[in-house]
């Protein structure tokens, strides 16, 4: 009869448990003794260095900048630590770090040492542009840059190049070479050098400029007109002090009645801004200049006013002038009928006032200038005509180029002055010898 069998029962699938946490990899026991500064680097620009130490089965270590042993200064052994090397003496001399080790039985091992050269001095250099023989008029021209970098210790290792309008920090460091092809956009080319110790040089421009990397902004001078008129555009300039302040420099402009404007990361020690006002009175322009090391504020005040008058000036004869010649100046003042206008016309030092030909009421000659307050008439332009004589008083034949211009202003506020055109007469004898009058009589 056939035999039968019952198939075996499958064992149940075990429920997976949590993944066991692996044991940490043990730190291998050093097979010998030793010390290394900055992983064997040859140079450093920082006296605080990282030291790596290895020693088998020790509990303590001791570091020193000289090889003389002392039983003081022991500390718990660790593989890495920081240490300050000596900075005394010539920079080209190596700086040593000595290490001793001690085990649990008090046995001392050492000394072991390593050395490194301390170089805290940045390199110097310059950059020049060599134009091709035929410079074609195009947006970009390939030129050759001559790079002259020098360092008296660790040597030049890298350089980075950028052009005016570009960011220094966006320029990549590359291996130093003394010539380099550059796609020139027509602006100033800047170069910065780095030595093998990591010191970065100042910034050198192809225009001969040099900008320090460690110079804070110490001051800023804001210049511009001291008076003006509503509705007119005026330019103001900010000049950072010192001019060698580290760049880039950010300028924050603010002015009465205007929103703040920021000119960020400019590669220049100067910046400019234009303003116009619709109100009269004192208007203040302020600038904050800042770099990575410091900041400074400066301000300038312009007085704006309303003046419904214009002035033009002419001279007869035009052209060359000789000693003793008479010059006739005519001032034409026009504006809103009935408006009161101040007049100021300082005479050139090379002329002598003679007389008025047309002298409106209130206009006089005093203190070397034609001055006064006039009323603009409803039908005619106001004219002032006067005569001067060319020649430096008290000299024999000395005559210089004669230039002159006048201004009209708001009465009571001489700062609000609108200047006329300038008229010029050139001298026949600009290099005449200065002699006392008595020698020509």
C-alpha positions as CSV (number, residue, x, y, z in Angstrom):
1,X,0.0,0.0,0.0
2,X,1.3,3.5,-0.8
3,X,2.8,5.6,2.0
4,X,1.8,9.2,2.6
5,X,3.5,12.0,4.5
6,X,2.4,15.4,5.9
7,X,4.4,18.3,4.6
8,X,6.4,20.2,7.3
9,X,4.9,23.4,8.8
10,X,6.8,26.5,7.6
11,X,8.3,28.4,10.5
12,X,6.7,31.9,11.1
13,X,8.5,34.9,9.5
14,X,10.2,36.8,12.4
15,X,9.1,40.4,12.9
16,X,12.1,42.6,12.1
17,X,13.5,44.5,15.1
18,X,15.2,47.9,15.2
19,X,18.5,48.2,13.3
20,X,21.3,48.0,15.9
21,X,23.5,51.1,16.3
22,X,27.0,50.4,15.0
23,X,29.7,50.8,17.5
24,X,32.0,53.8,16.9
25,X,35.1,53.2,15.0
26,X,38.0,53.2,17.5
27,X,40.7,55.8,17.0
28,X,43.8,53.9,15.9
29,X,46.6,53.9,18.4
30,X,49.6,55.9,16.9
31,X,52.4,53.6,15.9
32,X,55.1,56.2,16.7
33,X,55.7,59.7,18.1
34,X,55.6,62.9,16.1
35,X,54.3,66.5,15.7
36,X,53.1,68.5,12.6
37,X,52.3,72.2,12.2
38,X,49.4,73.1,9.9
39,X,49.6,69.6,8.3
40,X,53.1,70.2,7.1
41,X,52.6,73.6,5.5
42,X,55.8,75.5,4.8
43,X,54.4,79.0,5.6
44,X,51.8,80.7,7.7
45,X,50.7,84.3,8.1
46,X,49.0,83.7,11.5
47,X,51.1,83.0,14.7
48,X,48.1,80.9,16.0
49,X,48.6,77.5,14.3
50,X,47.1,74.1,14.5
51,X,49.4,71.4,15.8
52,X,48.8,67.7,15.2
53,X,50.4,65.2,17.7
54,X,50.7,61.5,17.7
55,X,52.0,59.2,20.4
56,X,51.0,55.7,21.5
57,X,49.7,55.0,25.0
58,X,50.4,58.4,26.5
59,X,48.2,60.5,28.8
60,X,49.9,63.9,28.8
61,X,51.7,66.2,26.4
62,X,53.8,69.4,26.7
63,X,54.5,72.0,24.0
64,X,57.2,74.7,23.8
65,X,58.7,77.1,21.3
66,X,62.2,76.2,22.3
67,X,63.9,72.9,22.9
68,X,64.7,73.4,26.6
69,X,62.8,70.9,28.8
70,X,60.8,71.9,31.8
71,X,58.5,69.8,34.0
72,X,55.8,72.6,33.8
73,X,53.0,73.1,31.3
74,X,51.8,69.5,31.0
75,X,48.3,69.1,29.7
76,X,46.0,66.2,28.8
77,X,47.1,64.5,25.5
78,X,44.9,65.2,22.5
79,X,45.5,64.6,18.8
80,X,45.1,68.3,17.7
81,X,45.5,71.6,19.5
82,X,46.2,75.2,18.8
83,X,49.5,76.9,19.6
84,X,51.1,80.3,19.2
85,X,54.4,80.3,17.6
86,X,57.1,82.8,18.3
87,X,57.1,86.0,16.1
88,X,60.4,87.4,17.2
89,X,63.4,87.6,14.9
90,X,63.8,87.7,11.1
91,X,60.7,86.4,9.3
92,X,62.7,84.2,7.0
93,X,63.8,82.1,10.0
94,X,61.8,78.9,10.8
95,X,59.6,78.8,13.9
96,X,59.9,75.5,15.9
97,X,57.3,73.8,18.0
98,X,58.6,71.1,20.4
99,X,56.5,68.4,21.9
100,X,57.0,65.9,24.8
101,X,54.8,63.1,25.9
102,X,54.3,61.3,29.2
103,X,52.5,58.0,29.9
104,X,50.6,56.8,33.0
105,X,53.9,55.4,34.4
106,X,55.5,58.9,34.2
107,X,57.9,58.0,31.4
108,X,58.6,61.1,29.2
109,X,59.1,60.7,25.5
110,X,60.7,63.5,23.4
111,X,61.5,66.1,22.3
112,X,59.9,65.9,18.9
113,X,59.5,69.0,16.7
114,X,58.3,70.5,13.5
115,X,59.0,73.9,12.0
116,X,57.2,76.5,9.8
117,X,58.1,80.0,8.4
118,X,56.1,82.9,9.7
119,X,55.4,85.4,6.9
120,X,52.9,88.2,7.9
121,X,54.0,90.7,5.2
122,X,51.7,90.9,2.1
123,X,53.2,91.0,-1.4
124,X,53.3,94.0,-3.7
125,X,52.9,94.4,-7.4
126,X,51.6,96.4,-10.3
127,X,49.6,95.8,-13.5
128,X,50.0,97.4,-16.9
129,X,48.0,97.1,-20.2
130,X,49.8,96.4,-23.4
131,X,47.6,97.4,-26.3
132,X,47.8,95.6,-29.7
133,X,49.5,97.4,-32.6
134,X,46.2,98.0,-34.2
135,X,43.4,98.8,-31.8
136,X,40.1,98.2,-33.6
137,X,37.1,100.2,-32.4
138,X,35.0,97.5,-30.8
139,X,33.3,96.8,-27.4
140,X,35.9,94.3,-26.3
141,X,39.6,94.2,-27.2
142,X,42.0,91.4,-26.2
143,X,45.1,93.0,-24.6
144,X,48.1,91.7,-22.7
145,X,48.4,92.4,-19.0
146,X,51.9,92.7,-17.6
147,X,51.8,91.6,-14.0
148,X,54.8,92.4,-11.7
149,X,54.4,90.8,-8.3
150,X,57.1,90.4,-5.7
151,X,57.4,89.0,-2.2
152,X,60.5,88.8,-0.1
153,X,59.6,85.7,1.9
154,X,57.1,83.0,0.9
155,X,56.8,84.2,-2.8
156,X,53.9,85.0,-5.0
157,X,51.5,82.1,-5.6
158,X,48.2,83.5,-7.0
159,X,46.7,86.6,-8.6
160,X,43.2,87.7,-9.4
161,X,42.1,90.2,-12.0
162,X,39.0,92.3,-12.6
163,X,38.0,95.4,-14.3
164,X,36.4,98.7,-13.3
165,X,32.7,98.1,-12.6
166,X,33.2,94.4,-11.6
167,X,33.3,93.1,-8.1
168,X,36.7,92.1,-6.6
169,X,35.2,89.2,-4.6
170,X,33.7,87.7,-7.8
171,X,37.2,87.5,-9.4
172,X,38.7,84.0,-9.1
173,X,42.2,83.4,-7.8
174,X,44.5,81.8,-10.4
175,X,48.1,80.7,-10.5
176,X,50.4,83.7,-10.8
177,X,52.0,84.4,-14.2
178,X,53.7,87.6,-15.3
179,X,51.7,87.9,-18.5
180,X,48.0,87.3,-19.1
181,X,45.5,87.8,-22.0
182,X,42.5,89.9,-21.0
183,X,39.3,90.8,-22.8
184,X,39.5,94.5,-22.1
185,X,36.2,96.6,-21.8
186,X,38.1,99.9,-21.8
187,X,38.1,100.5,-18.0
188,X,40.8,100.4,-15.4
189,X,42.1,96.9,-14.8
190,X,42.8,95.9,-11.2
191,X,45.1,93.2,-9.9
192,X,45.6,91.6,-6.4
193,X,48.4,89.3,-5.5
194,X,48.6,86.5,-2.9
195,X,51.7,84.9,-1.5
196,X,52.3,81.3,-0.3
197,X,51.5,82.2,3.3
198,X,48.1,83.5,2.3
199,X,48.7,87.2,2.6
200,X,46.7,89.3,0.1
201,X,48.3,92.4,-1.4
202,X,46.8,95.8,-1.8
203,X,44.7,96.5,-5.0
204,X,46.7,97.8,-7.9
205,X,45.2,99.5,-10.9
206,X,46.4,99.8,-14.4
207,X,46.2,103.6,-14.0
208,X,48.9,103.5,-11.3
209,X,46.4,103.6,-8.4
210,X,46.9,101.6,-5.2
211,X,44.3,100.8,-2.6
212,X,45.1,99.3,0.8
213,X,43.2,96.3,2.1
214,X,43.5,97.2,5.8
215,X,42.6,100.9,5.7
216,X,39.4,102.0,7.3
217,X,37.3,104.9,6.0
218,X,38.2,107.7,8.3
219,X,36.3,110.6,6.8
220,X,34.2,111.8,3.9
221,X,34.1,115.3,2.5
222,X,31.0,116.4,0.6
223,X,31.4,119.2,-1.9
224,X,29.0,121.1,-4.1
225,X,27.5,124.5,-4.7
226,X,26.7,126.6,-1.7
227,X,23.7,128.3,-3.3
228,X,21.3,127.6,-6.1
229,X,17.8,128.0,-7.4
230,X,14.7,125.9,-7.2
231,X,14.1,123.7,-10.2
232,X,17.8,123.5,-11.1
233,X,19.9,120.3,-11.0
234,X,23.0,120.3,-8.9
235,X,25.8,117.8,-8.5
236,X,27.5,116.8,-5.2
237,X,30.6,114.8,-4.8
238,X,31.8,112.6,-1.8
239,X,35.5,112.2,-1.3
240,X,36.6,109.5,1.1
241,X,39.6,110.1,3.4
242,X,42.1,108.7,3.1
243,X,41.9,108.0,-0.7
244,X,43.7,104.7,-0.1
245,X,40.8,103.4,2.0
246,X,40.0,99.7,1.4
247,X,37.5,99.1,-1.3
248,X,34.8,98.4,-2.1
249,X,33.1,101.4,-0.5
250,X,29.4,101.8,0.0
251,X,27.9,105.4,-0.1
252,X,24.5,106.2,1.4
253,X,23.1,109.5,0.2
254,X,20.4,111.5,1.9
255,X,19.1,115.0,1.2
256,X,16.4,117.3,2.4
257,X,13.1,116.3,0.8
258,X,14.6,113.3,-1.0
259,X,14.6,109.5,-0.2
260,X,17.8,107.7,0.8
261,X,19.9,106.4,-2.1
262,X,22.6,103.7,-1.7
263,X,25.5,103.2,-4.1
264,X,26.7,99.8,-2.9
265,X,30.2,98.4,-3.2
266,X,31.9,101.1,-5.4
267,X,35.5,100.6,-6.4
268,X,36.3,104.2,-6.0
269,X,37.2,106.7,-3.2
270,X,34.8,109.2,-4.8
271,X,31.1,109.1,-5.6
272,X,28.6,111.6,-6.9
273,X,24.8,112.4,-6.7
274,X,22.5,115.0,-8.3
275,X,19.6,116.7,-6.6
276,X,17.0,119.4,-7.4
277,X,14.6,121.2,-5.0
278,X,11.2,122.8,-5.3
279,X,11.4,124.6,-1.9
280,X,13.6,127.5,-0.8
281,X,15.9,127.7,2.1
282,X,18.8,125.6,3.4
283,X,19.0,122.1,2.0
284,X,21.3,119.5,3.6
285,X,23.1,116.7,1.7
286,X,24.6,113.9,3.9
287,X,26.7,111.0,2.9
288,X,27.8,107.9,4.9
289,X,30.8,106.1,3.4
290,X,31.6,102.7,4.7
291,X,34.0,99.8,4.0
292,X,34.6,96.5,5.8
293,X,36.8,98.3,8.4
294,X,35.0,101.5,9.3
295,X,32.6,104.3,8.3
296,X,32.4,108.1,8.3
297,X,29.7,110.7,7.7
298,X,29.9,114.0,5.9
299,X,27.4,116.8,5.0
300,X,27.1,119.8,2.8
301,X,24.5,122.6,2.8
302,X,23.1,124.4,-0.2
303,X,20.8,127.4,0.1
304,X,18.1,127.4,-2.6
305,X,16.0,130.4,-3.5
306,X,13.6,131.8,-6.1
307,X,15.0,134.4,-8.5
308,X,12.9,135.6,-11.5
309,X,15.8,137.3,-13.2
310,X,18.6,136.5,-15.7
311,X,21.8,138.3,-16.5
312,X,24.0,138.5,-19.6
313,X,27.4,140.2,-20.0
314,X,29.3,141.5,-23.0
315,X,32.5,143.4,-23.6
316,X,33.8,145.8,-26.3
317,X,36.2,145.5,-27.9
318,X,36.4,141.7,-28.1
319,X,39.7,139.9,-28.7
320,X,43.2,141.0,-27.6
321,X,43.9,143.7,-25.1
322,X,47.0,145.8,-24.5
323,X,48.2,147.8,-21.5
324,X,46.1,150.9,-21.1
325,X,43.2,149.8,-23.4
326,X,39.7,150.6,-22.3
327,X,37.1,147.8,-22.0
328,X,33.4,148.6,-22.0
329,X,31.2,146.1,-20.1
330,X,27.5,145.9,-20.6
331,X,25.2,144.1,-18.2
332,X,21.7,143.2,-19.3
333,X,19.3,142.1,-16.5
334,X,15.8,140.8,-17.4
335,X,13.1,139.2,-15.3
336,X,9.7,139.6,-13.9
337,X,8.4,143.1,-14.0
338,X,8.8,145.0,-10.7
339,X,11.1,142.3,-9.1
340,X,13.9,143.5,-7.0
341,X,17.3,142.1,-8.0
342,X,20.7,142.4,-6.3
343,X,23.8,142.9,-8.6
344,X,27.4,141.8,-7.8
345,X,30.2,142.2,-10.4
346,X,33.7,141.7,-9.0
347,X,36.3,143.2,-11.4
348,X,39.4,141.3,-12.6
349,X,42.6,142.3,-10.7
350,X,44.2,143.1,-14.0
351,X,41.9,146.2,-14.6
352,X,41.1,149.5,-13.1
353,X,37.6,150.9,-12.9
354,X,37.2,154.2,-14.8
355,X,33.6,155.3,-15.0
356,X,30.0,154.5,-15.5
357,X,28.3,155.1,-18.9
358,X,24.9,153.9,-17.8
359,X,24.4,153.8,-14.0
360,X,20.9,152.9,-12.8
361,X,19.9,154.2,-9.4
362,X,21.3,152.1,-6.6
363,X,24.3,150.8,-8.5
364,X,27.8,151.9,-7.3
365,X,31.4,150.9,-7.6
366,X,32.9,150.0,-4.3
367,X,35.5,147.6,-2.9
368,X,36.6,146.4,-6.4
369,X,33.1,145.4,-7.5
370,X,30.0,146.9,-9.1
371,X,27.2,146.3,-6.6
372,X,23.6,147.5,-5.9
373,X,19.9,146.6,-5.9
374,X,17.8,147.3,-9.0
375,X,14.1,147.0,-9.9
376,X,13.2,145.2,-13.2
377,X,11.2,147.7,-15.3
378,X,8.0,146.7,-17.1
379,X,9.1,147.8,-20.6
380,X,12.9,147.5,-20.9
381,X,15.8,145.4,-19.8
382,X,17.9,147.0,-17.1
383,X,21.4,147.8,-18.4
384,X,24.5,148.7,-16.6
385,X,27.4,150.0,-18.7
386,X,30.8,150.8,-17.3
387,X,34.4,151.3,-18.4
388,X,37.6,149.8,-17.1
389,X,41.3,150.2,-18.2
390,X,43.5,147.1,-18.8
391,X,46.8,146.9,-16.9
392,X,48.0,146.0,-13.5
393,X,48.2,149.2,-11.4
394,X,51.7,150.2,-10.4
395,X,53.5,148.4,-13.2
396,X,55.2,149.3,-16.4
397,X,53.3,147.7,-19.2
398,X,52.2,144.6,-17.2
399,X,48.9,143.3,-18.7
400,X,47.3,139.9,-18.2
401,X,44.3,138.1,-19.6
402,X,41.1,139.8,-18.4
403,X,38.1,137.7,-17.5
404,X,34.9,138.8,-15.9
405,X,31.4,137.7,-15.0
406,X,28.6,139.1,-12.9
407,X,25.7,137.7,-10.9
408,X,22.2,138.6,-9.8
409,X,20.9,137.5,-6.5
410,X,17.9,137.6,-4.1
411,X,18.3,140.8,-2.1
412,X,19.2,140.1,1.5
413,X,20.5,136.6,0.6
414,X,23.8,137.1,-1.4
415,X,24.3,133.3,-1.3
416,X,21.5,132.8,-3.9
417,X,23.5,134.1,-6.9
418,X,22.9,133.4,-10.6
419,X,26.1,134.0,-12.6
420,X,26.3,135.4,-16.1
421,X,28.4,134.1,-18.9
422,X,32.1,134.8,-18.7
423,X,33.8,137.3,-21.0
424,X,37.5,137.1,-21.7
425,X,40.1,139.3,-23.3
426,X,43.5,137.9,-23.9
427,X,46.6,140.0,-23.3
428,X,49.2,140.9,-26.0
429,X,52.0,140.6,-23.5
430,X,51.2,137.9,-21.0
431,X,54.8,137.6,-20.0
432,X,55.7,141.2,-19.6
433,X,58.4,142.1,-17.0
434,X,57.0,143.6,-13.8
435,X,58.6,147.0,-13.2
436,X,57.7,149.9,-10.8
437,X,55.9,152.8,-12.4
438,X,58.8,155.1,-11.8
439,X,61.0,153.2,-14.3
440,X,58.7,154.1,-17.2
441,X,58.3,157.8,-16.4
